[in-house]
Structure formats: C-alpha cells, structure tokens
Amino acid sequence: METIIIIVVAITGVLMFLLGWVLNNRVGQGKVASAEKLAEKIVSEAEKESAALKNQKTLEARDEWYKLKQNFEKETKIVIQEIEKKQVRIQQKETELNRKIEQFAQKEKEINRVEQSVKDRMEALNRKQEELQKIIETQNARLEKISGMSNIEALKELKENLLSKAKQETAQMVKDMKDQARLTANREAKEIIISSIQRTAADHSAETTVSVVHLPSDEMKGRIIGREGRNIRSFENATGIDVIVDDTPEAVILSGFDPYRREIAKRALETLITDGRIHPGRIEDIVEKAKKEMEETIIQLGEQAMLDTAVHGLHPELVKLLGKLNYRTSYGQNVLRHAIEVSHLAGLMASELGLDPIVAKRTGLLHDIGKAVDRNVEGTHFAIGAELAKKYGEGPIVQNAIASHHDEVEMTSPISALVQAADAISGSRPGARRETLEGYIKRLEKLEGIAESFQGVHKTFAIQAGREIRVMVQPDKLNDALSDQLAVDIAEKIQSEMEYPGQIKVTVIREYRSVNYAK
C-alpha cells in the first residue's frame, strides 16, 4: 500500500513537473514574442528619429553652406572692389608716369638740341680759329717781307693788335649779353607775376566796423535796452561794443573797431534774442559762452586755411593764431584772406622758378602771424611773427621770410623775396585795402592804449566811433575819489597825445561785486 502511494506521488510529481515545464515554456515564448515586437517598435522609432535627425542635420548643413556661400561672395565682392580701386590707382599712376616720361623725353630733346647747337658753334669756332691762324701766318710773312722785322717782333705786334681788338669785341659782347639777360629776366618775371595773379584772382571787400543783428520784432528793442537802460549798459560793458538802437525796423547795429569783439557781441546778442531771457546776469553768462565758442571758431578757421593752402603740420598754437587773423584787418583788408592769397601766390611763383612751393606756401600763410598778437605784445608784427615761428618749431627759412618781408632784416633765401613780392601784390590790388579804415582803427587802438597805461585799469573799450572811452577799474585798487581823478588824467593825456575831431567822453566805471552760492 505504501508502495502504491509512493508510486502515485512520484507519478503526480512527474506530471506536475511536466505541467510546469509546459506552462513555463508557453510563458517564455509569449515574452519572447512580446520582446521581439518591442524590439521591432524600438528599431522602427529609432529609424524614424534617425531619418528626422538626418533631415534636420541636412537642412542645417544646407543653411550653413548657404551662409558660407554668401560670406564668400561678399568677401569676394569686396576683394574685387579693392582690386578695381587698385587698378584705377595703377592706371592713374601709369598715366602720370607716361606724362612724366613725355616731359623727360621733351627735355631730353631740348638738351640734345642745345648740345647740337653748342657742337655746331664749337665747330664754327674751330673753323674761325683755323682761318685766323692762316691769316696770322700770311700777315707774318708779309710783315717780314715789307718791314724787314723778325718773326718774333712781327708776332708781338700782331698779338697786341689782336688782343686790343678782342678786348673791344669781348666788352661789347658782355654788354649785349647783360642787356639781353636783363630784358629776358624782366619779361619772365612779369609773366610769372601776371600768371600767378590771374590764377589766384579773388574778390575783395573792405571790412566795416558795424554788424547788423536782425530782430523778430521791434518790441525786442525795448527788452534789449531794459529798464532805465540797464540791459544795454551791461551788454556794452561786457563786450566793449556799442549797441545802436535807432529807427531801423527789426534790427539793431553793433559798432566797434575790433572785429573779434564785435563778433562775440553779435553771437551773444543773437543768443539772448533767441533765448528771450535778457537781464544783466544772463548777459554776462551768454557773453562768456560766446567767448568760448569763438575760441573753437578760430581753431576751425585756422584748420580750414591750412586745408585751402595744402599746408600741414602747423603747431596748434599757430593754427589758433591763424584763425584769429580772420578778425584782424590791415587797411580794411581781411588779414587771413590776405595770408591765404599770399600763400597761393608765393607757391605758384616758386613752382615757376624751380623753388620749393611747399615752403613758399607755408611761409606765405604765416608771414603776418604776428598781427594776431601785436596789439598785446610790444614790437613790430614781423619781428613778433618771426619769434612765434621760432618758438613753435618753424625752420630758419620761414623765420627769415617772416622777419624780412618789410626789409627790416636781410633776406637769406629766395623764398623771402617771393613772399615779399606776393605780399606786395596782394596788398596793392585794386579794392584790397582802404587807408581810411586802418587810420580809424589805429586811432581807436591808441585811445584804448592811453587808458590802459594808467595803474588800476582793468579793461578799456572805445565806443561811439571813438567819441567815448569806457574804463573799467579794479575796485580794490582805486576808490571813488581816485576814479574821478583817473578820468581827469586820462582826458588830459588824450588831449596832449592825440588828434581827433570833436570831443571824447571819458567814463570811468568802478563796480564792486560780492558773490556767494547757496548750496
């Protein structure tokens, strides 16, 4: 019985094992099939992602290629343009070179012609010498036969005769050559000067001593004058320029002999009119601002003069002084325009004479540079100008030309003579200068100089066409009593040292200001 049970259990175990194995095999096959499907799905998705990524990379590569192509085409275009510009420059240089070659060829032909002419003359001279030798031999023989003189004695007499005749002919030849050279030199000099004047011909207009400022309306005149005239007095004291308010519609006139001060006054008044705030404090601020603007303007004018004359490398201080010449006149002629014209004339004449036109133009531009400061520095404008040129690094040729253009110093260079001639040409052209204006300006300068010679004087302004001199004194050095005496002393000195029509009013202004700031 137990055996049967064991057998049954064994059979049952076997059956259970077989059943488990069958079930396990079927489950494994399902998992394998599921895994294969999952693998196929993953592979499919991977292939799709790979295709999408491939397309994306392809598009990016195409975009990058297109950008590279555009950059390459752009750079190629720039390179081609540069090459074309270089080709144009090369062509221009070739043209200039060909022109110079032609000039050299012409000069070579001229030299060959001169050499041939000299050679012909030498041959003719040799022939004449041979003929002369034959004549001498014939004469010697005849003299020996007729006079019975020896050969040595006859030769001596013949030499003396020929020497005397040769001296006469030589003296006449030298005289003829000198006369011809003098005529040729005069003619060529006139041609050079005429050609230079024609090439630099420019209109001239004599400077005046007034400037007109236009107003938006006649009501603005009252605001310029101010209550009891305080605005106009403040403006005149700050600028040294006389403001004339008359019946001229919508305009006032600024009168003063100094163009630099008059330009500052004009700018300041125009700014005040535009701004609309006109009172003593504002007037002083605007005048100071106008003075700073003028400093920038004169630098620009100096740089423009350098560009107009192709002069480079001037010291900044010389550029500034050059621009200031625009507000200086000489016998009514604008000194800056005169300097530019002298520069052009000197350069043209130097080119015609085979001298350095660059140095000539530079010297012509600077020849009157001393006039920019001669009102404040003792000495003649040419001596001051030479010192300025030396101070700011100009060469000895420039210094000598500036110092000698009025014959006060000996000339050491042909450039000096050219600058002097150009200066005379520019100044003597019809309409270039006006004597009466220069005399008027000198009278006003002398009037201000007399007032400035007294101790305690701060600033002086000649106004009313020289009929009034306003003297600003230092309040800490002169009291009211001394200010009154100063007016008397200035008036007496003016009477003793000047000649003038009518009378001159001397106004001494002593003003004390106390300034502080609220912070």
Secondary structure, DSSP 8 states (H G I E B T S, - for coil): -HHHHHHHHHHHHHHHHHHHHHHHHHHHHHHHHHHHHHHHHHHHHHHHHHHHHHHHHHHHHHHHHHHHHHHHHHHHHHHHHHHHHHHHHHHHHHHHHHHHHHHHHHHHHHHHHHHHHHHHHHHHHHHHHHHHHHHHHHHHHHHHHHH---HHHHHHHHHHHHHHHHHHHHHHHHHHHHHHHHHHHHHHHHHHHHHHHHHT--------SEEEEE-S-THHHHHHH-GGGHHHHHHHHHH--EEE--S-TTEEEEE-S-HHHHHHHHHHHHHHHHH---SHHHHHHHHHHHHHHHHHHHHHHHHHHHHHHT-----HHHHHHHHHGGG-EETTEEHHHHHHHHHHHHHHHHHHTTS-HHHHHHHHHHTTGGGGTTTTSSS-HHHHHHHHHHHTT--HHHHHHHHHTTSSS---SHHHHHHHHHHHHHHHSTTS--HHHHHHHHHHHHHHHHHHTSTTEEEEEEEGGGTEEEEEE-TTT--HHHHHHHHHHHHHHHHHH---SS--EEEEEE---------
